[in-house]
Amino acid sequence: MTQQTKTRFPAPLYAAAGAGDLAYQQLRKLPAVVTELSDRAVASLRTANDTANTTATSLKTTATSTDFDKLRESAAASAAAFAHAAQERAVAVYTSLVAHGERVVGTGVVEAADVVNADIAATEEPKAVEAAAATPKPRKRATTRPTTK
């Protein structure tokens, strides 16, 4: 799957840092992308309506002469090939996110972690608190109620 890096932090931390940085970079481009996509959508809507009417008529005639068993077999084989390709791409993306995260996090964090770990190692562990079993708990006294006559 992925290669282990020789750093103090696990690869998923670097992958999360890399993904966060890439998401931030993409979000900065969002307003321009929205404007471009809305212009393209308006232009293609008219063409899509005309094409949809023609395609619907063609599909009605094709549906009556289709071998659905052969189509199912073909779809199953295609789905398996697609899943394998998607898995390979996911591993490649994860590996690149780890590498990007390592660059984002940098060595300063690793040095800070070394200082914290040294402080933890130098700190003395607290002594166990012993329960005070020598003195029993005092009992409550019975109170008498005043009688009313």
C-alpha positions as CSV (number, residue, x, y, z in Angstrom):
1,M,0.0,0.0,0.0
2,T,1.9,3.1,1.2
3,Q,5.5,3.3,2.3
4,Q,6.2,4.1,5.9
5,T,8.0,7.4,6.4
6,K,10.7,7.8,9.0
7,T,8.9,10.6,10.9
8,R,7.5,11.0,14.3
9,F,3.9,11.4,13.2
10,P,1.8,8.7,11.5
11,A,1.0,9.0,7.8
12,P,-2.7,9.7,8.3
13,L,-1.8,12.9,10.1
14,Y,0.2,14.1,7.1
15,A,-2.5,13.0,4.7
16,A,-5.1,15.1,6.7
17,A,-2.7,18.1,6.7
18,G,-2.1,17.7,2.9
19,A,-5.8,17.3,2.2
20,G,-6.7,20.4,4.3
21,D,-4.1,22.5,2.5
22,L,-5.2,21.3,-1.0
23,A,-8.9,22.0,0.0
24,Y,-7.9,25.5,1.1
25,Q,-6.2,26.1,-2.2
26,Q,-9.2,24.9,-4.2
27,L,-11.7,26.9,-2.2
28,R,-9.8,30.1,-3.0
29,K,-10.5,29.3,-6.7
30,L,-14.2,28.7,-6.1
31,P,-15.7,32.1,-7.1
32,A,-14.1,32.0,-10.6
33,V,-15.2,28.4,-11.1
34,V,-18.8,29.1,-10.1
35,T,-19.0,32.0,-12.6
36,E,-17.5,29.9,-15.4
37,L,-19.8,27.0,-14.7
38,S,-22.9,29.1,-14.6
39,D,-22.1,30.6,-18.0
40,R,-21.5,27.2,-19.5
41,A,-24.7,25.8,-18.0
42,V,-26.8,28.5,-19.6
43,A,-25.2,27.9,-23.0
44,S,-25.5,24.2,-23.0
45,L,-29.1,24.0,-21.7
46,R,-30.7,24.7,-25.1
47,T,-28.5,22.1,-26.8
48,A,-29.2,19.5,-24.1
49,N,-33.0,19.8,-24.5
50,D,-32.8,19.2,-28.2
51,T,-30.5,16.3,-27.8
52,A,-32.6,14.8,-25.0
53,N,-35.7,14.6,-27.3
54,T,-33.8,12.9,-30.1
55,T,-32.2,10.5,-27.7
56,A,-35.4,9.5,-26.0
57,T,-37.0,8.5,-29.3
58,S,-33.9,6.5,-30.2
59,L,-33.8,4.8,-26.7
60,K,-37.4,3.6,-27.0
61,T,-36.7,1.7,-30.2
62,T,-33.4,0.3,-28.8
63,A,-35.0,-0.9,-25.5
64,T,-37.3,-3.3,-27.4
65,S,-34.4,-5.1,-29.1
66,T,-31.8,-5.3,-26.2
67,D,-30.4,-8.5,-24.7
68,F,-30.5,-7.6,-21.0
69,D,-28.7,-10.8,-19.8
70,K,-25.6,-9.9,-21.9
71,L,-25.8,-6.3,-20.8
72,R,-25.8,-7.4,-17.1
73,E,-22.7,-9.6,-17.6
74,S,-20.9,-6.7,-19.4
75,A,-21.9,-4.3,-16.6
76,A,-20.6,-6.6,-13.9
77,A,-17.2,-7.0,-15.6
78,S,-16.9,-3.3,-16.1
79,A,-17.8,-2.6,-12.5
80,A,-15.0,-4.9,-11.3
81,A,-12.5,-3.3,-13.6
82,F,-13.6,0.2,-12.4
83,A,-13.3,-0.8,-8.7
84,H,-9.8,-2.0,-9.2
85,A,-8.7,1.1,-11.1
86,A,-10.4,3.3,-8.4
87,Q,-8.5,1.4,-5.7
88,E,-5.2,2.1,-7.4
89,R,-6.0,5.7,-7.8
90,A,-7.0,6.0,-4.2
91,V,-3.7,4.6,-3.0
92,A,-1.8,7.0,-5.3
93,V,-3.8,10.0,-4.0
94,Y,-3.3,8.9,-0.4
95,T,0.5,8.6,-0.9
96,S,0.6,12.1,-2.5
97,L,-1.4,13.6,0.3
98,V,1.0,12.1,2.8
99,A,3.9,13.6,1.0
100,H,2.2,17.0,0.7
101,G,1.2,16.9,4.4
102,E,4.8,16.2,5.4
103,R,5.9,19.3,3.6
104,V,3.0,21.4,5.1
105,V,3.7,20.2,8.7
106,G,7.5,20.6,8.3
107,T,10.3,19.8,10.6
108,G,9.4,22.5,13.2
109,V,6.6,20.4,14.5
110,V,8.8,17.3,14.8
111,E,11.3,19.3,16.8
112,A,8.6,20.6,19.1
113,A,7.3,17.0,19.6
114,D,10.9,16.0,20.5
115,V,11.0,18.7,23.2
116,V,7.6,17.7,24.6
117,N,8.6,14.0,24.7
118,A,11.8,14.9,26.5
119,D,9.8,16.9,29.1
120,I,7.4,14.0,29.6
121,A,10.3,11.5,30.0
122,A,12.0,13.9,32.5
123,T,8.8,14.4,34.6
124,E,8.5,12.2,37.6
125,E,5.5,9.9,37.7
126,P,3.0,10.8,40.5
127,K,3.0,8.5,43.5
128,A,0.0,6.3,44.0
129,V,-2.5,7.6,46.5
130,E,-3.1,5.1,49.3
131,A,-6.6,4.8,50.7
132,A,-6.9,5.7,54.4
133,A,-8.1,2.4,55.8
134,A,-7.0,3.1,59.4
135,T,-9.9,5.2,60.5
136,P,-13.5,4.1,59.9
137,K,-16.2,6.5,58.8
138,P,-18.2,8.0,61.6
139,R,-21.8,6.8,61.9
140,K,-24.7,9.2,61.8
141,R,-26.4,9.8,65.1
142,A,-30.1,9.0,65.4
143,T,-32.1,12.1,65.9
144,T,-35.2,12.2,68.0
145,R,-38.2,14.1,66.9
146,P,-40.1,16.2,69.3
147,T,-43.5,14.8,70.0
148,T,-46.6,16.9,69.6
149,K,-49.6,16.4,71.8
